Amino acid sequence: MNHGAAGPLAWTVKVLTLFPEMFPGSLGHSLAGKALENGVWALESVDIRSFARDKHRSVDDTPFGGGAGMVMRPDVLDAALTATAGPPGAPGRGRAIYLSPRGRVLSQELVKELAATPVVTLLCGRYEGVDERVLDAHGLEEVSLGDFVLSGGEPAALCLIDAVVRLLPGVMGNVETAGEESFERGLLEYPHYTRPAVWTDGQGVERSVPDILLSGHHEKVRAWRLAEAERITQARRPDLWDRYAAGKTAEGQVVGKRGRRRGPKPE
């Protein structure tokens, strides 16, 4: 099933799934949905079961070596991938990805790579997974959302597509917003506040917006936001903080324990 009109510059994603009715799903709404309608990107959802070769439309079988569950068949998946993306090495094939908990963890860096790739094919597994031979034969990359297991690849595909689509030109209204978001600078995002300046919560406690954000001093606001992003990252994601601190040290700046940055020590 095709969604959106794929123009010559449109980013195109092809999703192989046993549940094509799950697409576009949430991607048909808000910014992603408008961009889909306007032809900024195009979605093709492909029913894997339509490539089954028997009257029962079987797509899985019991695993060799025993064990619980079923495994998706390589002959069915090979036919689906070849018909949808073309054979391995075909011109214009783009990148082909299998959503798998054992794959490379999806990051903003990878999202940017995929946004710059005109055609991306996503294979959504079910049951215990797919026959390893089809992954090898088609050179599929494996990508994971994180260290947890889903009932199938479809929710992961929706998340991946959403992350990519919002980076496409013309999708987000304010292009500056993307540069301030979590992971763009190697940090988590700073806190946000809006009206009213003083808000009383359900327990009767007054909670005020930090004074610096009401000062109108843009340089001080930027410095406060950076310091807050550093503080939050150090507290919540030590792995990100270590990489960020190492990068700043390499640039000749020393990052203090509370996120303050000092210039290099004098000789």
Short mmCIF file of the C-alpha atoms (twelve columns), coordinates in Angstrom:
data_MODEL
# 
_entry.id   MODEL 
# 
loop_
_atom_site.group_PDB 
_atom_site.id 
_atom_site.type_symbol 
_atom_site.label_atom_id 
_atom_site.label_alt_id 
_atom_site.label_comp_id 
_atom_site.label_asym_id 
_atom_site.label_seq_id 
_atom_site.Cartn_x 
_atom_site.Cartn_y 
_atom_site.Cartn_z 
_atom_site.pdbx_PDB_model_num 
ATOM 1   C CA . MET A 1   0.000  0.000   0.000  1 
ATOM 2   C CA . ASN A 2   1.428  3.375   -1.000 1 
ATOM 3   C CA . HIS A 3   0.984  6.566   0.999  1 
ATOM 4   C CA . GLY A 4   2.065  9.972   -0.262 1 
ATOM 5   C CA . ALA A 5   3.233  10.933  -3.727 1 
ATOM 6   C CA . ALA A 6   6.922  10.165  -4.133 1 
ATOM 7   C CA . GLY A 7   8.389  13.049  -6.099 1 
ATOM 8   C CA . PRO A 8   11.974 13.116  -7.379 1 
ATOM 9   C CA . LEU A 9   13.264 14.606  -4.106 1 
ATOM 10  C CA . ALA A 10  10.961 12.800  -1.674 1 
ATOM 11  C CA . TRP A 11  12.459 10.624  1.026  1 
ATOM 12  C CA . THR A 12  10.974 7.151   0.569  1 
ATOM 13  C CA . VAL A 13  10.622 4.393   3.141  1 
ATOM 14  C CA . LYS A 14  9.420  0.879   2.335  1 
ATOM 15  C CA . VAL A 15  8.165  -1.239  5.227  1 
ATOM 16  C CA . LEU A 16  7.865  -5.022  4.960  1 
ATOM 17  C CA . THR A 17  5.420  -6.259  7.565  1 
ATOM 18  C CA . LEU A 18  2.789  -8.865  8.358  1 
ATOM 19  C CA . PHE A 19  0.536  -6.001  9.470  1 
ATOM 20  C CA . PRO A 20  0.521  -3.323  6.746  1 
ATOM 21  C CA . GLU A 21  -2.609 -1.814  8.298  1 
ATOM 22  C CA . MET A 22  -0.403 -0.497  11.123 1 
ATOM 23  C CA . PHE A 23  1.004  2.072   8.698  1 
ATOM 24  C CA . PRO A 24  1.027  5.026   8.510  1 
ATOM 25  C CA . GLY A 25  -0.618 4.893   11.961 1 
ATOM 26  C CA . SER A 26  0.601  7.807   14.054 1 
ATOM 27  C CA . LEU A 27  2.730  8.949   11.110 1 
ATOM 28  C CA . GLY A 28  -0.443 10.027  9.336  1 
ATOM 29  C CA . HIS A 29  -0.982 12.827  11.862 1 
ATOM 30  C CA . SER A 30  0.599  16.119  12.890 1 
ATOM 31  C CA . LEU A 31  3.774  17.275  11.109 1 
ATOM 32  C CA . ALA A 32  4.653  13.859  9.681  1 
ATOM 33  C CA . GLY A 33  1.129  13.429  8.303  1 
ATOM 34  C CA . LYS A 34  1.113  16.844  6.647  1 
ATOM 35  C CA . ALA A 35  4.515  16.169  5.133  1 
ATOM 36  C CA . LEU A 36  3.248  12.818  3.840  1 
ATOM 37  C CA . GLU A 37  0.250  14.504  2.206  1 
ATOM 38  C CA . ASN A 38  2.504  17.165  0.687  1 
ATOM 39  C CA . GLY A 39  4.889  14.630  -0.841 1 
ATOM 40  C CA . VAL A 40  7.895  15.516  1.331  1 
ATOM 41  C CA . TRP A 41  8.219  11.802  2.018  1 
ATOM 42  C CA . ALA A 42  6.521  8.658   0.772  1 
ATOM 43  C CA . LEU A 43  5.614  5.415   2.506  1 
ATOM 44  C CA . GLU A 44  5.137  1.993   0.946  1 
ATOM 45  C CA . SER A 45  3.822  -0.716  3.278  1 
ATOM 46  C CA . VAL A 46  4.285  -4.226  1.888  1 
ATOM 47  C CA . ASP A 47  2.428  -7.308  3.139  1 
ATOM 48  C CA . ILE A 48  5.015  -10.056 3.559  1 
ATOM 49  C CA . ARG A 49  2.277  -12.676 3.538  1 
ATOM 50  C CA . SER A 50  1.500  -11.882 -0.101 1 
ATOM 51  C CA . PHE A 51  4.820  -13.547 -1.014 1 
ATOM 52  C CA . ALA A 52  3.984  -16.851 0.668  1 
ATOM 53  C CA . ARG A 53  4.022  -19.858 -1.686 1 
ATOM 54  C CA . ASP A 54  1.360  -22.173 -0.285 1 
ATOM 55  C CA . LYS A 55  -2.401 -22.009 -0.024 1 
ATOM 56  C CA . HIS A 56  -2.198 -21.262 3.699  1 
ATOM 57  C CA . ARG A 57  0.063  -18.236 3.043  1 
ATOM 58  C CA . SER A 58  2.619  -19.557 5.534  1 
ATOM 59  C CA . VAL A 59  5.432  -17.190 6.426  1 
ATOM 60  C CA . ASP A 60  7.029  -19.060 9.340  1 
ATOM 61  C CA . ASP A 61  8.121  -22.517 10.445 1 
ATOM 62  C CA . THR A 62  9.594  -24.315 13.458 1 
ATOM 63  C CA . PRO A 63  13.256 -23.609 14.260 1 
ATOM 64  C CA . PHE A 64  15.966 -26.121 13.436 1 
ATOM 65  C CA . GLY A 65  17.546 -27.382 16.642 1 
ATOM 66  C CA . GLY A 66  14.295 -27.157 18.553 1 
ATOM 67  C CA . GLY A 67  13.056 -24.505 20.874 1 
ATOM 68  C CA . ALA A 68  9.941  -22.458 21.423 1 
ATOM 69  C CA . GLY A 69  8.280  -20.219 18.872 1 
ATOM 70  C CA . MET A 70  8.466  -19.908 15.118 1 
ATOM 71  C CA . VAL A 71  10.946 -18.356 12.685 1 
ATOM 72  C CA . MET A 72  10.107 -16.362 9.576  1 
ATOM 73  C CA . ARG A 73  11.073 -18.255 6.405  1 
ATOM 74  C CA . PRO A 74  14.006 -17.105 4.244  1 
ATOM 75  C CA . ASP A 75  12.360 -17.922 0.912  1 
ATOM 76  C CA . VAL A 76  9.318  -15.760 1.676  1 
ATOM 77  C CA . LEU A 77  11.405 -12.868 2.991  1 
ATOM 78  C CA . ASP A 78  13.826 -13.100 0.079  1 
ATOM 79  C CA . ALA A 79  10.966 -12.797 -2.399 1 
ATOM 80  C CA . ALA A 80  9.488  -9.843  -0.492 1 
ATOM 81  C CA . LEU A 81  12.816 -8.000  -0.195 1 
ATOM 82  C CA . THR A 82  13.769 -8.574  -3.823 1 
ATOM 83  C CA . ALA A 83  10.399 -7.398  -5.120 1 
ATOM 84  C CA . THR A 84  10.363 -4.345  -2.855 1 
ATOM 85  C CA . ALA A 85  13.949 -3.149  -2.650 1 
ATOM 86  C CA . GLY A 86  15.611 -5.034  -5.486 1 
ATOM 87  C CA . PRO A 87  18.400 -7.580  -5.220 1 
ATOM 88  C CA . PRO A 88  21.520 -6.781  -3.168 1 
ATOM 89  C CA . GLY A 89  23.692 -4.247  -4.944 1 
ATOM 90  C CA . ALA A 90  20.903 -3.006  -7.220 1 
ATOM 91  C CA . PRO A 91  21.179 0.683   -8.202 1 
ATOM 92  C CA . GLY A 92  19.044 2.929   -6.032 1 
ATOM 93  C CA . ARG A 93  18.390 0.207   -3.465 1 
ATOM 94  C CA . GLY A 94  19.350 2.478   -0.606 1 
ATOM 95  C CA . ARG A 95  19.739 1.055   2.881  1 
ATOM 96  C CA . ALA A 96  17.935 -2.054  4.062  1 
ATOM 97  C CA . ILE A 97  17.380 -2.460  7.798  1 
ATOM 98  C CA . TYR A 98  16.039 -5.236  10.004 1 
ATOM 99  C CA . LEU A 99  14.559 -3.974  13.293 1 
ATOM 100 C CA . SER A 100 16.133 -6.240  15.900 1 
ATOM 101 C CA . PRO A 101 16.961 -5.988  19.639 1 
ATOM 102 C CA . ARG A 102 20.474 -7.234  18.892 1 
ATOM 103 C CA . GLY A 103 21.181 -4.439  16.395 1 
ATOM 104 C CA . ARG A 104 23.024 -1.134  16.543 1 
ATOM 105 C CA . VAL A 105 21.137 1.169   18.885 1 
ATOM 106 C CA . LEU A 106 19.291 3.915   17.042 1 
ATOM 107 C CA . SER A 107 20.948 7.269   17.673 1 
ATOM 108 C CA . GLN A 108 20.498 10.792  16.399 1 
ATOM 109 C CA . GLU A 109 23.651 10.298  14.335 1 
ATOM 110 C CA . LEU A 110 22.106 7.296   12.573 1 
ATOM 111 C CA . VAL A 111 18.811 9.159   12.132 1 
ATOM 112 C CA . LYS A 112 20.686 11.915  10.299 1 
ATOM 113 C CA . GLU A 113 22.373 9.330   8.073  1 
ATOM 114 C CA . LEU A 114 19.026 7.815   7.146  1 
ATOM 115 C CA . ALA A 115 17.485 11.239  6.481  1 
ATOM 116 C CA . ALA A 116 20.238 11.787  3.917  1 
ATOM 117 C CA . THR A 117 19.525 8.408   2.255  1 
ATOM 118 C CA . PRO A 118 16.826 8.758   -0.457 1 
ATOM 119 C CA . VAL A 119 15.416 5.238   -0.049 1 
ATOM 120 C CA . VAL A 120 15.279 3.130   3.117  1 
ATOM 121 C CA . THR A 121 13.729 -0.334  3.422  1 
ATOM 122 C CA . LEU A 122 12.656 -1.637  6.839  1 
ATOM 123 C CA . LEU A 123 11.980 -5.297  7.611  1 
ATOM 124 C CA . CYS A 124 9.703  -5.893  10.590 1 
ATOM 125 C CA . GLY A 125 10.150 -9.291  12.181 1 
ATOM 126 C CA . ARG A 126 7.654  -11.263 14.242 1 
ATOM 127 C CA . TYR A 127 7.638  -14.483 16.261 1 
ATOM 128 C CA . GLU A 128 11.173 -15.477 17.333 1 
ATOM 129 C CA . GLY A 129 12.728 -13.525 14.482 1 
ATOM 130 C CA . VAL A 130 13.848 -14.213 10.926 1 
ATOM 131 C CA . ASP A 131 16.079 -16.858 9.362  1 
ATOM 132 C CA . GLU A 132 19.682 -15.636 9.635  1 
ATOM 133 C CA . ARG A 133 20.422 -16.611 6.034  1 
ATOM 134 C CA . VAL A 134 18.184 -13.922 4.572  1 
ATOM 135 C CA . LEU A 135 19.956 -11.279 6.661  1 
ATOM 136 C CA . ASP A 136 23.282 -12.459 5.259  1 
ATOM 137 C CA . ALA A 137 22.037 -12.779 1.689  1 
ATOM 138 C CA . HIS A 138 20.616 -9.249  1.594  1 
ATOM 139 C CA . GLY A 139 23.244 -7.588  3.775  1 
ATOM 140 C CA . LEU A 140 20.611 -6.180  6.116  1 
ATOM 141 C CA . GLU A 141 21.718 -3.779  8.811  1 
ATOM 142 C CA . GLU A 142 20.266 -4.522  12.236 1 
ATOM 143 C CA . VAL A 143 18.963 -1.593  14.275 1 
ATOM 144 C CA . SER A 144 17.485 -1.599  17.784 1 
ATOM 145 C CA . LEU A 145 15.558 0.988   19.788 1 
ATOM 146 C CA . GLY A 146 17.257 -0.155  22.992 1 
ATOM 147 C CA . ASP A 147 17.728 -2.954  25.464 1 
ATOM 148 C CA . PHE A 148 14.180 -4.274  25.518 1 
ATOM 149 C CA . VAL A 149 12.026 -6.576  23.398 1 
ATOM 150 C CA . LEU A 150 8.891  -5.647  21.445 1 
ATOM 151 C CA . SER A 151 6.227  -7.968  20.072 1 
ATOM 152 C CA . GLY A 152 7.351  -7.092  16.557 1 
ATOM 153 C CA . GLY A 153 9.347  -4.648  14.494 1 
ATOM 154 C CA . GLU A 154 6.412  -2.392  13.593 1 
ATOM 155 C CA . PRO A 155 6.493  -0.105  16.674 1 
ATOM 156 C CA . ALA A 156 10.242 0.293   16.206 1 
ATOM 157 C CA . ALA A 157 9.753  1.126   12.522 1 
ATOM 158 C CA . LEU A 158 7.204  3.806   13.401 1 
ATOM 159 C CA . CYS A 159 9.638  5.383   15.860 1 
ATOM 160 C CA . LEU A 160 12.536 5.282   13.419 1 
ATOM 161 C CA . ILE A 161 10.489 6.810   10.598 1 
ATOM 162 C CA . ASP A 162 9.153  9.555   12.861 1 
ATOM 163 C CA . ALA A 163 12.677 10.483  13.968 1 
ATOM 164 C CA . VAL A 164 13.849 10.700  10.347 1 
ATOM 165 C CA . VAL A 165 10.837 12.528  8.899  1 
ATOM 166 C CA . ARG A 166 11.055 15.417  11.345 1 
ATOM 167 C CA . LEU A 167 14.573 16.150  10.044 1 
ATOM 168 C CA . LEU A 168 13.503 16.374  6.396  1 
ATOM 169 C CA . PRO A 169 13.513 19.873  4.872  1 
ATOM 170 C CA . GLY A 170 10.191 21.624  5.257  1 
ATOM 171 C CA . VAL A 171 8.771  19.372  7.978  1 
ATOM 172 C CA . MET A 172 9.557  21.326  11.143 1 
ATOM 173 C CA . GLY A 173 8.364  24.916  11.305 1 
ATOM 174 C CA . ASN A 174 11.359 26.271  13.212 1 
ATOM 175 C CA . VAL A 175 14.630 24.792  11.968 1 
ATOM 176 C CA . GLU A 176 16.468 26.241  14.975 1 
ATOM 177 C CA . THR A 177 14.475 23.943  17.258 1 
ATOM 178 C CA . ALA A 178 16.298 20.830  16.044 1 
ATOM 179 C CA . GLY A 179 19.680 22.224  17.029 1 
ATOM 180 C CA . GLU A 180 18.547 22.718  20.635 1 
ATOM 181 C CA . GLU A 181 17.132 19.229  21.182 1 
ATOM 182 C CA . SER A 182 18.566 16.360  23.166 1 
ATOM 183 C CA . PHE A 183 21.610 14.619  21.627 1 
ATOM 184 C CA . GLU A 184 22.275 17.331  19.020 1 
ATOM 185 C CA . ARG A 185 25.235 18.673  21.012 1 
ATOM 186 C CA . GLY A 186 25.947 15.452  22.831 1 
ATOM 187 C CA . LEU A 187 23.810 16.644  25.750 1 
ATOM 188 C CA . LEU A 188 20.290 16.128  27.008 1 
ATOM 189 C CA . GLU A 189 17.981 19.090  26.560 1 
ATOM 190 C CA . TYR A 190 17.676 21.906  29.107 1 
ATOM 191 C CA . PRO A 191 14.370 22.526  31.021 1 
ATOM 192 C CA . HIS A 192 11.530 24.486  29.403 1 
ATOM 193 C CA . TYR A 193 9.070  26.924  30.982 1 
ATOM 194 C CA . THR A 194 6.079  28.961  29.788 1 
ATOM 195 C CA . ARG A 195 3.290  31.138  31.226 1 
ATOM 196 C CA . PRO A 196 2.251  31.724  33.955 1 
ATOM 197 C CA . ALA A 197 5.515  32.935  35.480 1 
ATOM 198 C CA . VAL A 198 4.283  31.795  38.892 1 
ATOM 199 C CA . TRP A 199 2.180  28.626  38.989 1 
ATOM 200 C CA . THR A 200 0.547  27.082  42.042 1 
ATOM 201 C CA . ASP A 201 0.488  23.302  41.895 1 
ATOM 202 C CA . GLY A 202 -2.225 20.985  43.213 1 
ATOM 203 C CA . GLN A 203 -0.680 20.982  46.694 1 
ATOM 204 C CA . GLY A 204 -0.736 24.773  46.938 1 
ATOM 205 C CA . VAL A 205 3.001  25.224  46.366 1 
ATOM 206 C CA . GLU A 206 4.009  28.225  44.273 1 
ATOM 207 C CA . ARG A 207 6.515  27.356  41.583 1 
ATOM 208 C CA . SER A 208 8.292  30.138  39.736 1 
ATOM 209 C CA . VAL A 209 10.135 30.320  36.445 1 
ATOM 210 C CA . PRO A 210 13.892 30.879  36.965 1 
ATOM 211 C CA . ASP A 211 14.582 34.612  37.063 1 
ATOM 212 C CA . ILE A 212 17.226 34.405  34.348 1 
ATOM 213 C CA . LEU A 213 14.593 33.411  31.787 1 
ATOM 214 C CA . LEU A 214 12.640 36.579  32.554 1 
ATOM 215 C CA . SER A 215 15.667 38.847  32.338 1 
ATOM 216 C CA . GLY A 216 15.638 39.410  28.578 1 
ATOM 217 C CA . HIS A 217 19.444 38.937  28.570 1 
ATOM 218 C CA . HIS A 218 19.915 36.479  25.708 1 
ATOM 219 C CA . GLU A 219 23.573 35.670  26.362 1 
ATOM 220 C CA . LYS A 220 22.884 34.862  30.009 1 
ATOM 221 C CA . VAL A 221 19.882 32.759  28.990 1 
ATOM 222 C CA . ARG A 222 22.042 30.770  26.559 1 
ATOM 223 C CA . ALA A 223 24.695 30.239  29.227 1 
ATOM 224 C CA . TRP A 224 22.060 29.101  31.744 1 
ATOM 225 C CA . ARG A 225 20.548 26.661  29.275 1 
ATOM 226 C CA . LEU A 226 23.927 25.155  28.468 1 
ATOM 227 C CA . ALA A 227 24.789 24.810  32.149 1 
ATOM 228 C CA . GLU A 228 21.432 23.121  32.814 1 
ATOM 229 C CA . ALA A 229 21.894 20.749  29.870 1 
ATOM 230 C CA . GLU A 230 25.316 19.810  31.207 1 
ATOM 231 C CA . ARG A 231 23.994 19.322  34.744 1 
ATOM 232 C CA . ILE A 232 21.110 17.108  33.635 1 
ATOM 233 C CA . THR A 233 23.297 15.061  31.303 1 
ATOM 234 C CA . GLN A 234 25.914 14.437  33.976 1 
ATOM 235 C CA . ALA A 235 23.243 13.341  36.474 1 
ATOM 236 C CA . ARG A 236 21.095 11.202  34.194 1 
ATOM 237 C CA . ARG A 237 23.371 9.920   31.428 1 
ATOM 238 C CA . PRO A 238 26.966 9.512   32.638 1 
ATOM 239 C CA . ASP A 239 27.798 7.744   29.356 1 
ATOM 240 C CA . LEU A 240 26.842 10.810  27.320 1 
ATOM 241 C CA . TRP A 241 28.557 13.095  29.801 1 
ATOM 242 C CA . ASP A 242 31.867 11.244  29.568 1 
ATOM 243 C CA . ARG A 243 31.889 11.569  25.764 1 
ATOM 244 C CA . TYR A 244 30.898 15.227  25.943 1 
ATOM 245 C CA . ALA A 245 33.517 16.041  28.578 1 
ATOM 246 C CA . ALA A 246 36.206 14.225  26.595 1 
ATOM 247 C CA . GLY A 247 35.304 16.240  23.505 1 
ATOM 248 C CA . LYS A 248 35.443 19.525  25.371 1 
ATOM 249 C CA . THR A 249 38.783 18.628  26.909 1 
ATOM 250 C CA . ALA A 250 40.121 17.837  23.446 1 
ATOM 251 C CA . GLU A 251 38.993 21.306  22.324 1 
ATOM 252 C CA . GLY A 252 41.121 22.885  25.051 1 
ATOM 253 C CA . GLN A 253 38.375 23.437  27.604 1 
ATOM 254 C CA . VAL A 254 38.160 21.848  31.020 1 
ATOM 255 C CA . VAL A 255 34.651 20.780  32.049 1 
ATOM 256 C CA . GLY A 256 34.037 21.165  35.769 1 
ATOM 257 C CA . LYS A 257 32.029 18.820  37.929 1 
ATOM 258 C CA . ARG A 258 28.902 20.966  37.773 1 
ATOM 259 C CA . GLY A 259 29.043 21.682  34.072 1 
ATOM 260 C CA . ARG A 260 31.038 24.945  34.269 1 
ATOM 261 C CA . ARG A 261 33.591 25.283  31.540 1 
ATOM 262 C CA . ARG A 262 36.967 26.915  32.086 1 
ATOM 263 C CA . GLY A 263 39.611 27.791  29.590 1 
ATOM 264 C CA . PRO A 264 42.921 25.943  29.439 1 
ATOM 265 C CA . LYS A 265 45.236 26.396  32.384 1 
ATOM 266 C CA . PRO A 266 48.080 28.889  31.821 1 
ATOM 267 C CA . GLU A 267 51.497 27.452  31.144 1 
# 
